[in-house]
Amino acid sequence: MNDLRIGVIGLGLRTSLALAAHRPGKGSVVAALCDADPAVLKRQAGRFEAELLTEHHHELLGRDDLDAVVVMTPDDTHERIAIDSLEAGKAVYLEKPLAITVEGADRILRAARRTGTRLYVGHNMRHMGVVRLMRDIIRKGVIGEPKTVWVRHFVSYGGDYYFKDWHADRTRTTGLLLQKAAHDLDVIHWLAGGYTTRVNAFGDLMLYGDLPRRDPGTPRPDGWLQDYTWPPSEHRDLHHVVDVEDVSVMNMRLDNGVIAAYQQCHFTPDYVRNYTVIGTEGRLENFGDGPGDTVRVWNAGPTGYRGDGDITYKVPAAQGTHGGADAEIVAEFLRFARDGGLTDTSPVAARMSVAAGYMATMSLRNGGMPYDVPDLAPELAEYFDRGQVEPE
């Protein structure tokens, strides 16, 4: 089997995905690199044996010897680069979120269908051990039929990761209730077996809005991703634009009647996602979200508080970034790019997480007014649900 030849567009924080795809002689090779920053391009080039280095994605897409591309650029560029890649006939791995607006997400899906080019969206949490364990528990009926899902997302390094670069600018992301929550909204949909139809939300820029910022064009400080600041109020050198919310709460109704809630805070002392799923015959909750952590189930009947639960499951061991999820999702993409077929990730689900996060952001910026989530065109949903194959 010849190596699948891959071009990588964007060499920032998610370069670990490109490294997972670079397996010369074992099925895939990164043969071309693109980044708009020449210093980044030069620094990352030594980690690969790429034949092409370029600052312009059109030059990379013009290569006939590339089979697929991995797009890991800032969120506001996803729509343009993804559509260019699809029109160039390259199978596309597009890092989440699919886009920063509902319309942008739909334009990408329409381009994939129009061109017939394979589209894969990088919602790697579908390959995290804790998520797959919770889904297995639900599928086996251990807690009955899911009726409500609650998610709390504690983000300890919010001031370091999300308020010192483009993430803090709503023109680049819409907001962190889309950018950061896209993962969790997708997981809620996956665990609950439905998609959000109506939302309302509240949020505010409570802490990072008044802290010292860098002048436009000023580089981020050295060590900005290694030397974490505590307490959060001591942060300095924030991005020159900071207008996304650092606290948000969101309520949602799904198309199958499930009620869900999501909460996010970017100045907590710990970093963890906490899920609670309550069904007709019990509930589950995770304690930690990495390999070796636990998911506990209470399903033996009504009692007072019992911290140990009735059943304890351990999140399986895994190697690599994001609890082994990055290696698993790259493997699935490579198989899909080569052979097609259904995947655990879903462009439709990626669109629905964007749509839920986008409408929730509109709600929190309009006093908590409820918003309906726009439907996806049925013919697009059918196309992707069939594994990106037109009906006969």
Secondary structure, 3 states (H helix, E strand, C coil): CCCEEEEEECCCCCHHHHHHHCECCCCEEEEEEECCCHHHHHHHHCCCCCCEEECCHHHHHCCCCCCEEEECCCHHHHHHHHHHHHHCCCEEEEECCCCCCHHHHHHHHHHHHHHCCCEEEECHHHHCHHHHHHHHHHHCCCCCCEEEEEEEEECCCHHHHCCCCHHHCHHHHCCHHHHCCHHHHHHHHHHHCCCEEEEEEEEECCCHHHCCECCCCCCCCCCCCCCCCCCHHHCCCECCCCCCCCEEEEEEEECCCCEEEEEEECCCCCCEEEEEEEECCEEEEEECCCCCCEEEEECCCCCCCCCCCCEEEECCCCCCHHHHHHHHHHHHHHHHHHHCCCCCCCHHHHHHHHHHHHHHHHHHCCCCCCEECCCCCHHHHHHHHCCCCCCC
